[in-house]
């Protein structure tokens, strides 16, 4: 029986304009709203599938402030059976701090008789671009790790993880327990049903205090790239522009000569 732990983070919805905080340490989401990253939505879907296939229970966890409960309940609504909330201000936590807190959850759950042989994470943080937590967590636990895959399955004490590599499609097989980070695209996250939402609203959530003071992120600041240059070409006015429009369509391959 495999009961994976899947880790999510409350991040700013990137579908709107990105605005940084005044100190440049994070993304300001006051006017954009918050969500779970696409990588982590796929990680949640895979955790639910692995648990269902092996008779286990998927547990979702996050480190965040009180509002991060929204992301936990979203994961509960699509099939996770338990949730853990490390209540803390995420802005003060760097990748090493987050990895330490996840490892503490893994150890404490094992001591309580609910072990996680597989930990799934998004490949990187959608707001700060950190690619470190999965590697640091594996090092902390002494487990094998594979990064940037899109599908995961478990059989006979082994996890099979596959994804696109630099030379084509690659497949890895690791002994359990293991850590795997997920890229979007391998599975389609399910939508929550009405019964799923109702059940998630009432589900208990384990709340934890951090295990120690964070070292904090080591980044200097985030920087937005300059806006892309754009240009406009006026082809003409009225009927006189028709010939130029036809030439442009032919150039673009829309019309055949």
VEXDREN-2710 file (C-alpha; in Angstrom, 1 decimal):
% VEXDREN-2710
k/r/px/py/pz
1/UNK/0.0/0.0/0.0
2/UNK/1.5/3.3/-1.1
3/UNK/0.3/6.6/0.6
4/UNK/2.2/9.4/-1.1
5/UNK/2.8/12.9/0.2
6/UNK/2.3/15.7/-2.3
7/UNK/3.5/19.2/-1.6
8/UNK/1.8/22.3/-2.9
9/UNK/2.4/26.1/-2.5
10/UNK/0.0/29.0/-2.6
11/UNK/1.2/31.2/-5.5
12/UNK/0.1/34.2/-7.4
13/UNK/-2.1/33.6/-10.4
14/UNK/0.3/34.2/-13.3
15/UNK/-2.4/34.8/-15.9
16/UNK/-2.4/38.5/-15.1
17/UNK/0.4/41.1/-15.1
18/UNK/3.2/40.2/-12.7
19/UNK/3.9/42.7/-10.0
20/UNK/6.8/42.4/-7.5
21/UNK/6.7/43.3/-3.8
22/UNK/8.5/46.5/-2.9
23/UNK/11.5/44.6/-1.5
24/UNK/11.8/42.4/-4.7
25/UNK/11.6/39.2/-2.7
26/UNK/8.3/37.9/-4.0
27/UNK/5.3/38.4/-6.3
28/UNK/2.5/40.7/-5.1
29/UNK/-0.8/38.9/-5.5
30/UNK/-3.1/41.5/-3.9
31/UNK/-4.7/42.3/-7.3
32/UNK/-4.2/39.0/-9.1
33/UNK/-5.5/36.3/-6.9
34/UNK/-3.9/33.0/-5.8
35/UNK/-3.8/29.5/-7.0
36/UNK/-1.8/26.3/-7.2
37/UNK/0.8/26.0/-10.0
38/UNK/0.2/23.8/-12.9
39/UNK/3.1/21.5/-12.0
40/UNK/1.7/20.9/-8.6
41/UNK/-1.8/20.3/-9.9
42/UNK/-0.4/17.5/-11.9
43/UNK/1.6/16.3/-8.9
44/UNK/-1.7/16.1/-6.9
45/UNK/-3.4/14.2/-9.7
46/UNK/-0.5/11.7/-9.9
47/UNK/-0.5/11.3/-6.1
48/UNK/-4.3/10.6/-6.1
49/UNK/-3.8/8.0/-8.9
50/UNK/-0.9/6.3/-7.2
51/UNK/-2.8/6.0/-3.9
52/UNK/-6.0/4.7/-5.6
53/UNK/-4.1/2.1/-7.6
54/UNK/-2.4/0.7/-4.4
55/UNK/-5.1/1.1/-1.8
56/UNK/-3.4/4.0/0.0
57/UNK/-4.2/7.6/0.8
58/UNK/-2.7/10.7/-0.7
59/UNK/-1.8/13.4/1.8
60/UNK/-1.3/17.0/0.7
61/UNK/0.8/19.4/2.6
62/UNK/1.8/23.1/2.4
63/UNK/3.9/25.6/4.3
64/UNK/2.1/28.9/4.3
65/UNK/0.0/31.4/6.1
66/UNK/-3.7/30.9/7.1
67/UNK/-4.9/31.6/3.6
68/UNK/-3.0/28.6/2.2
69/UNK/-5.8/26.4/3.6
70/UNK/-7.6/27.2/0.3
71/UNK/-5.0/25.3/-1.7
72/UNK/-5.1/22.3/0.7
73/UNK/-8.9/22.1/0.4
74/UNK/-8.7/22.3/-3.4
75/UNK/-6.4/19.2/-3.3
76/UNK/-8.8/17.4/-0.8
77/UNK/-11.7/18.2/-3.2
78/UNK/-10.0/16.2/-6.0
79/UNK/-9.1/13.1/-4.1
80/UNK/-6.5/13.6/-1.4
81/UNK/-7.5/12.0/1.8
82/UNK/-5.6/14.0/4.4
83/UNK/-3.9/17.4/4.7
84/UNK/-1.1/18.9/6.7
85/UNK/-0.5/22.6/7.1
86/UNK/2.8/24.0/8.4
87/UNK/1.6/27.4/9.5
88/UNK/4.3/30.0/8.7
89/UNK/5.0/33.1/6.6
90/UNK/6.4/31.5/3.4
91/UNK/8.3/34.7/2.5
92/UNK/10.8/34.0/5.3
93/UNK/11.5/30.4/4.1
94/UNK/14.2/29.5/1.6
95/UNK/14.4/26.1/-0.2
96/UNK/16.5/24.5/2.5
97/UNK/14.0/25.6/5.2
98/UNK/11.0/24.2/3.2
99/UNK/12.8/20.9/2.6
100/UNK/13.6/20.6/6.3
101/UNK/9.9/21.1/7.2
102/UNK/8.7/18.5/4.6
103/UNK/11.3/16.0/5.9
104/UNK/10.0/16.6/9.5
105/UNK/6.4/15.9/8.3
106/UNK/7.6/12.6/6.6
107/UNK/9.4/11.5/9.8
108/UNK/6.6/12.4/12.2
109/UNK/4.0/10.7/10.0
110/UNK/6.1/7.6/9.9
111/UNK/6.5/7.6/13.7
112/UNK/2.7/7.9/14.0
113/UNK/2.2/4.9/11.8
114/UNK/1.3/6.6/8.5
115/UNK/4.5/6.4/6.5
116/UNK/5.0/8.1/3.0
117/UNK/7.2/6.1/0.7
118/UNK/6.8/8.5/-2.1
119/UNK/6.9/12.3/-2.0
120/UNK/5.8/14.3/-5.0
121/UNK/6.5/18.0/-5.6
122/UNK/6.2/20.5/-8.5
123/UNK/9.4/20.8/-10.4
124/UNK/9.8/24.4/-9.4
125/UNK/8.1/27.2/-7.5
126/UNK/5.8/29.2/-9.8
127/UNK/6.4/32.5/-8.0
128/UNK/10.2/32.4/-7.2
129/UNK/11.5/29.9/-9.7
130/UNK/13.3/27.8/-7.1
131/UNK/14.3/24.4/-8.4
132/UNK/15.9/23.2/-5.2
133/UNK/13.4/21.8/-2.8
134/UNK/13.1/18.3/-4.3
135/UNK/16.9/17.8/-4.3
136/UNK/17.3/19.2/-0.8
137/UNK/14.5/17.1/0.5
138/UNK/16.0/13.9/-1.0
139/UNK/19.4/14.8/0.5
140/UNK/17.7/15.5/3.9
141/UNK/15.9/12.1/3.9
142/UNK/18.7/10.1/2.2
143/UNK/16.3/9.0/-0.6
144/UNK/16.8/8.7/-4.3
145/UNK/15.3/11.5/-6.4
146/UNK/14.4/12.2/-10.1
147/UNK/13.4/15.6/-11.4
148/UNK/11.2/17.0/-14.1
149/UNK/9.2/14.0/-15.1
150/UNK/5.5/13.9/-16.2
151/UNK/4.2/10.5/-15.2
152/UNK/4.6/8.3/-12.2
153/UNK/3.5/4.8/-11.3
154/UNK/4.3/2.4/-8.4
155/UNK/4.7/-1.4/-8.5
156/UNK/6.5/-4.0/-6.5
157/UNK/8.3/-1.5/-4.2
158/UNK/9.6/0.5/-7.2
159/UNK/8.5/3.9/-8.7
160/UNK/8.6/4.3/-12.5
161/UNK/8.9/7.9/-13.6
162/UNK/8.9/9.1/-17.2
163/UNK/9.3/12.4/-19.0
164/UNK/10.9/14.3/-21.9
165/UNK/14.7/14.5/-21.7
166/UNK/17.3/16.3/-23.9
167/UNK/17.7/13.2/-26.1
168/UNK/14.1/12.0/-26.2
169/UNK/11.6/10.4/-23.8
170/UNK/13.3/9.0/-20.7
171/UNK/12.1/6.5/-18.1
172/UNK/13.6/6.0/-14.6
173/UNK/13.1/3.3/-12.1
174/UNK/13.8/4.0/-8.4
175/UNK/13.4/1.9/-5.3
176/UNK/11.0/3.2/-2.7
177/UNK/11.1/5.4/-0.7
178/UNK/11.8/8.2/-3.2
179/UNK/11.3/11.8/-4.1
180/UNK/10.0/12.8/-7.5
181/UNK/9.4/16.3/-9.0
182/UNK/6.7/16.8/-11.6
183/UNK/6.4/18.9/-14.7
184/UNK/2.9/19.6/-16.1
185/UNK/1.7/17.9/-19.3
186/UNK/1.8/14.2/-18.5
187/UNK/-1.7/14.0/-16.9
188/UNK/-4.8/16.1/-17.0
189/UNK/-5.8/17.3/-13.5
190/UNK/-9.3/16.4/-12.6
191/UNK/-12.0/19.0/-11.7
192/UNK/-13.5/18.8/-8.3
193/UNK/-17.1/17.4/-8.1
194/UNK/-19.8/19.1/-5.9
195/UNK/-19.6/16.2/-3.4
196/UNK/-15.8/16.5/-3.4
197/UNK/-16.0/20.2/-2.6
198/UNK/-18.5/19.6/0.2
199/UNK/-16.4/16.9/1.7
200/UNK/-13.3/19.0/1.5
201/UNK/-14.9/21.9/3.4
202/UNK/-15.5/19.6/6.4
203/UNK/-12.2/17.6/6.3
204/UNK/-9.9/18.1/9.2
205/UNK/-6.5/19.6/8.5
206/UNK/-3.4/18.8/10.6
207/UNK/-1.8/22.1/11.7
208/UNK/1.9/22.1/12.7
209/UNK/4.3/24.7/13.9
210/UNK/7.7/24.9/12.1
211/UNK/10.4/22.8/13.6
212/UNK/12.9/25.7/13.9
213/UNK/13.8/29.2/12.8
214/UNK/14.2/29.6/9.1
215/UNK/17.5/30.6/7.5
216/UNK/15.6/32.4/4.9
217/UNK/16.0/32.7/1.1
218/UNK/19.4/33.6/-0.2
219/UNK/18.2/35.5/-3.3
220/UNK/19.1/39.2/-3.6
221/UNK/15.9/40.1/-5.4
222/UNK/13.6/39.2/-8.2
223/UNK/13.7/41.2/-11.4
224/UNK/11.1/41.5/-14.1
225/UNK/12.4/41.2/-17.7
226/UNK/11.8/44.3/-19.9
227/UNK/8.6/44.3/-21.9
228/UNK/8.9/42.9/-25.4
229/UNK/9.2/45.5/-28.2
230/UNK/6.3/45.8/-30.5
231/UNK/5.7/47.5/-33.8
232/UNK/2.8/48.3/-36.1
233/UNK/2.9/48.5/-39.9
234/UNK/0.2/50.4/-41.7
235/UNK/-0.6/48.7/-45.0
236/UNK/-2.8/51.5/-46.3
237/UNK/-6.2/52.9/-46.1
238/UNK/-9.5/51.8/-47.6
239/UNK/-9.7/49.8/-50.8
240/UNK/-6.2/50.9/-51.7
241/UNK/-4.8/48.6/-49.0
242/UNK/-6.3/45.5/-50.5
243/UNK/-3.3/44.6/-52.7
244/UNK/-0.9/44.9/-49.7
245/UNK/-3.2/42.8/-47.5
246/UNK/-3.2/40.0/-50.2
247/UNK/0.6/40.2/-50.4
248/UNK/0.9/39.9/-46.7
249/UNK/-1.5/36.9/-46.6
250/UNK/0.6/35.2/-49.3
251/UNK/3.8/35.9/-47.3
252/UNK/2.3/34.3/-44.2
253/UNK/1.2/31.3/-46.2
254/UNK/-2.5/31.9/-45.6
255/UNK/-3.2/32.2/-49.3
256/UNK/-1.7/30.0/-52.1
257/UNK/-0.6/31.5/-55.3
END
